[in-house]
């Protein structure tokens, strides 16, 4: 077999649900060895059971916990070809005058600090190998100000910055770093509206969203950048949104 990921070890976060699950599934079906991590053990078990016979190692891990990330790196081993930072959480759509420290800190820990720490952990191995591919999952909220609350929007702009800086820094090393910015996707992600102002304002942007995409459609965009199909792409923030960002 010669799938796009044959012979490659790929770490996928958030592999228990939605976009991460569809991405991990596609990589495994295209020949990859997948290290699938998620904070939910039940979701991982379900995912593994659905993919019997494929090369999938599940690791229950919270991307905000250093000791969990160490377990992921152990499971992956010395040769790590690619990393997809997909795990993420929404905020409660609050504008900044209403945001709590709790929401702000948790959203940044999961959406920004986790991907940074995993990238920091895998990069020495990729740099030693002279090749590697990282894809971060941003959002429409990483492109403009109208798609979520203050915490989520800021976190997704931060992951865009991390992607571009890394792409620039490693441009001569054989390591590529890109991001996909999904529009609305049908998944299990939870979005609460805890703010009247937030609800009122964000609804105006939602009104021009195209039909929500499937997680498989996002997996197609992510694996495009993650695989050698993305060979000349570095520092790209790819909207995968059916044209929402063109509005
Ligand atoms: P989802 O909730 O269906 O899946 C996310 C998975 O990440 C879940 O299985 C969850 O258990 C896991 N997770 C959450 N916190 C974690 C942590 N601390 N450590 C490890 N795993 C954790 O959501 P999704 O919609 O598939 O979201 C995936 C990514 O796509 C996120 O980064 C999200 O911000 C982004 N995104 C989603 C949409 C959308 O409309 N669904 C739009 C734009 C961006």
Boltz pocket constraint, residues with backbone or C-beta under 6 A from the ligand:
constraints:
  - pocket:
      binder: B
      contacts: [[A, 13], [A, 14], [A, 15], [A, 16], [A, 17], [A, 18], [A, 19], [A, 20], [A, 37], [A, 38], [A, 39], [A, 40], [A, 43], [A, 61], [A, 62], [A, 63], [A, 64], [A, 85], [A, 86], [A, 87], [A, 88], [A, 89], [A, 90], [A, 110], [A, 137], [A, 138], [A, 139], [A, 140], [A, 181], [A, 182], [A, 183], [A, 184], [A, 185], [A, 186], [A, 187], [A, 188], [A, 189], [A, 190]]
      max_distance: 6.0
